[in-house]
Amino acid sequence: MTFSLVVRDGERFGVAAVSSSPAVAARVVHLRPGVGAATSQNITDPTLGTDLLDALAGHGDAARALADVTGAARSEQSIAYRQLTVLGRSGPGFAFSGAQTLGTHASATADGAVAAGNMLSGPHIPGVLVDAYTAATGELEERLLTALKAAVAAGGEEGPVRSAGLAVVADVGWRVSDLRVDWADDPVDRLGDLLDVWLPQRDDYVRRGLDPADSPSYGVPGDPR
């Protein structure tokens, strides 16, 4: 029902995900500036994404963070139903697919990237995500979107996708991009439309947050931003 891509680009981390279920990004995407990124999917327990980032913040080792969470006593009965990924400040990403992960499922890892999915059209989809992202150019958000489009074109999930989202953290304490299409017949294309609107304004909104007196629209009558 879901496939996702987690990446590191210098000090930035990004996640992109699609699903046949509604509002996938609200449950799956987990990011923390200066720490890393993770996903929790399949039969989703969003708290596991938070647990992965907490563990990663404690010791900085993505492989150990995944082992900490999958081996936790409270997860022993339910962890078989979960699919998780995690990526830290250095090295490759890591993935876990429990024995009860749905349908055709797979993962792919690289230095600075990890992808995973379940109920896929084929086990090649995570590799398509990683390869398309690596080959893409442009802003991080654009490369994430390019990877999603490539994976959908390569077969994507067993059924049609209905929701999509992407998010990025950088060197400030919030998500500098956080875009979602929670239910649509063409969510990845609509996510691209949102990105076209958002990306030219992204840095302005960061400046507003850091220094409102010096922001581009400060003092403009009728501008609520």
C-alpha positions as CSV (number, residue, x, y, z in Angstrom):
1,M,0.0,0.0,0.0
2,T,3.0,2.4,0.4
3,F,6.4,3.1,-0.9
4,S,8.8,5.8,0.4
5,L,12.2,7.3,-0.1
6,V,14.4,8.8,2.6
7,V,17.5,10.8,1.7
8,R,20.3,13.0,3.1
9,D,21.7,15.9,1.1
10,G,24.4,17.6,3.1
11,E,22.8,18.9,6.3
12,R,19.3,18.4,4.8
13,F,17.0,15.3,5.1
14,G,14.0,14.6,2.9
15,V,11.3,12.0,2.7
16,A,8.8,11.3,-0.1
17,A,6.0,8.7,0.1
18,V,2.9,7.6,-1.8
19,S,0.1,5.2,-0.9
20,S,-3.3,3.8,-2.0
21,S,-4.5,4.9,1.4
22,P,-5.4,8.5,2.3
23,A,-3.0,11.0,3.9
24,V,0.1,8.8,3.7
25,A,2.5,11.6,4.7
26,A,0.7,12.4,7.9
27,R,1.5,8.9,9.2
28,V,4.7,7.7,7.5
29,V,7.1,10.7,7.3
30,H,9.4,11.4,10.3
31,L,12.2,14.1,10.2
32,R,14.3,15.8,12.8
33,P,16.7,18.6,11.9
34,G,20.4,17.7,12.7
35,V,19.4,14.1,13.5
36,G,18.0,12.2,10.6
37,A,14.9,10.9,8.9
38,A,12.7,7.7,9.1
39,T,9.6,6.1,7.9
40,S,7.1,3.8,9.6
41,Q,4.7,2.1,7.1
42,N,2.8,-1.1,6.1
43,I,0.4,-1.5,9.0
44,T,1.6,1.8,10.4
45,D,2.5,2.6,13.9
46,P,3.6,6.3,13.7
47,T,5.2,6.1,17.2
48,L,7.9,3.9,15.8
49,G,9.2,6.7,13.6
50,T,9.5,8.9,16.6
51,D,11.3,6.1,18.4
52,L,13.8,5.7,15.6
53,L,14.6,9.4,15.7
54,D,14.9,9.4,19.5
55,A,17.4,6.5,19.3
56,L,19.3,8.1,16.5
57,A,19.5,11.4,18.5
58,G,20.9,9.4,21.4
59,H,23.9,7.8,19.6
60,G,23.9,8.7,15.9
61,D,24.0,5.2,14.6
62,A,21.2,4.3,12.1
63,A,21.8,0.6,12.2
64,R,21.7,0.5,16.0
65,A,18.6,2.7,16.1
66,L,16.8,0.2,13.9
67,A,18.0,-2.6,16.1
68,D,16.9,-0.7,19.2
69,V,13.4,-0.2,17.9
70,T,12.7,-3.6,16.3
71,G,14.1,-5.3,19.4
72,A,12.2,-3.4,22.0
73,A,10.2,-5.6,24.3
74,R,6.9,-3.7,23.7
75,S,7.3,-4.4,19.9
76,E,7.8,-8.1,20.1
77,Q,4.3,-9.1,19.1
78,S,3.5,-6.3,16.6
79,I,6.9,-5.7,14.9
80,A,6.3,-8.4,12.4
81,Y,3.6,-6.2,10.8
82,R,5.8,-3.1,10.4
83,Q,8.1,-1.8,7.7
84,L,10.7,0.8,8.8
85,T,13.5,2.8,7.4
86,V,16.0,5.1,9.0
87,L,18.9,7.4,7.9
88,G,21.4,9.3,10.0
89,R,24.0,12.0,9.5
90,S,26.4,9.7,7.8
91,G,26.5,6.4,6.0
92,P,23.8,4.3,4.3
93,G,20.2,4.0,5.3
94,F,18.7,0.9,6.8
95,A,15.4,-0.9,6.3
96,F,13.3,-3.5,8.2
97,S,10.4,-5.5,6.8
98,G,8.6,-7.7,9.3
99,A,7.4,-11.2,8.4
100,Q,3.8,-10.0,8.1
101,T,4.6,-7.1,5.6
102,L,1.9,-7.0,3.0
103,G,2.2,-8.4,-0.5
104,T,5.4,-7.9,-2.6
105,H,7.8,-5.9,-0.5
106,A,11.3,-4.8,-0.9
107,S,13.9,-2.2,0.1
108,A,17.0,-0.6,-1.4
109,T,19.8,1.2,0.3
110,A,22.7,3.5,-0.7
111,D,25.0,6.0,0.9
112,G,22.6,8.8,2.0
113,A,19.4,7.0,0.9
114,V,17.0,4.2,1.7
115,A,13.7,3.2,0.0
116,A,11.1,0.6,0.9
117,G,7.6,-0.4,-0.1
118,N,4.9,-3.0,0.3
119,M,2.1,-4.3,-2.0
120,L,4.4,-3.3,-4.8
121,S,4.0,-4.2,-8.5
122,G,7.4,-5.8,-8.2
123,P,10.5,-5.8,-6.0
124,H,12.4,-3.5,-8.3
125,I,10.4,-0.4,-7.2
126,P,12.7,0.7,-4.2
127,G,15.7,0.4,-6.5
128,V,14.0,2.6,-9.0
129,L,13.4,5.2,-6.3
130,V,17.0,5.3,-5.2
131,D,18.4,5.3,-8.8
132,A,16.1,8.0,-10.1
133,Y,16.8,10.2,-7.1
134,T,20.6,9.8,-7.5
135,A,20.4,10.6,-11.2
136,A,18.1,13.6,-10.8
137,T,19.2,17.3,-10.6
138,G,17.7,20.4,-9.1
139,E,16.5,21.2,-5.6
140,L,16.1,18.3,-3.1
141,E,12.3,18.6,-3.3
142,E,12.5,18.3,-7.1
143,R,14.7,15.2,-6.9
144,L,12.3,13.5,-4.5
145,L,9.4,14.2,-6.8
146,T,11.4,12.9,-9.8
147,A,12.0,9.7,-7.9
148,L,8.3,9.3,-7.1
149,K,7.3,9.8,-10.7
150,A,9.9,7.3,-11.9
151,A,8.6,4.7,-9.4
152,V,5.0,5.2,-10.5
153,A,6.0,5.0,-14.1
154,A,7.9,1.7,-13.4
155,G,4.7,0.1,-12.0
156,G,4.4,1.5,-8.5
157,E,2.0,-0.3,-6.3
158,E,-0.3,-3.2,-7.1
159,G,-3.2,-0.7,-7.3
160,P,-3.6,3.0,-8.0
161,V,-2.0,5.5,-5.6
162,R,-4.3,8.0,-4.0
163,S,-2.1,10.1,-1.7
164,A,1.4,11.5,-1.8
165,G,3.7,13.8,0.2
166,L,7.2,15.1,0.6
167,A,9.0,17.0,3.4
168,V,12.4,18.4,4.0
169,V,14.3,19.7,7.0
170,A,17.4,21.8,6.9
171,D,19.2,24.0,9.4
172,V,16.2,25.5,11.2
173,G,13.9,23.9,13.7
174,W,11.0,23.1,11.4
175,R,10.2,21.5,8.0
176,V,11.2,24.0,5.3
177,S,9.0,22.1,2.9
178,D,6.0,19.9,3.9
179,L,3.6,19.2,1.0
180,R,0.8,16.7,0.9
181,V,-2.0,15.5,-1.4
182,D,-4.2,13.5,0.9
183,W,-6.6,12.0,-1.6
184,A,-6.7,12.3,-5.4
185,D,-6.7,10.2,-8.6
186,D,-3.4,11.7,-9.6
187,P,-1.6,12.6,-6.3
188,V,1.9,12.6,-7.6
189,D,1.1,15.0,-10.5
190,R,-0.8,17.3,-8.0
191,L,2.1,17.2,-5.7
192,G,4.2,18.5,-8.5
193,D,1.8,21.3,-9.0
194,L,2.0,22.2,-5.3
195,L,5.8,22.2,-5.5
196,D,5.7,24.6,-8.5
197,V,3.9,27.0,-6.3
198,W,5.8,26.4,-3.1
199,L,9.4,26.2,-4.2
200,P,9.9,29.8,-5.3
201,Q,8.6,31.0,-1.9
202,R,10.3,28.4,0.3
203,D,13.3,30.5,1.3
204,D,11.2,33.6,1.9
205,Y,9.2,31.7,4.5
206,V,12.3,30.6,6.3
207,R,13.5,34.2,6.4
208,R,10.1,35.3,7.8
209,G,10.5,32.7,10.6
210,L,14.0,33.7,11.5
211,D,13.8,37.5,11.1
212,P,10.3,38.9,10.5
213,A,11.4,42.5,10.4
214,D,13.7,41.7,7.5
215,S,11.2,39.5,5.6
216,P,10.2,40.4,2.1
217,S,6.5,41.1,2.8
218,Y,6.9,42.8,6.3
219,G,4.7,45.8,6.5
220,V,2.8,45.2,3.2
221,P,-0.9,46.0,3.8
222,G,-3.2,43.1,3.4
223,D,-0.4,40.5,3.4
224,P,-1.3,38.0,6.2
225,R,1.9,35.9,5.8
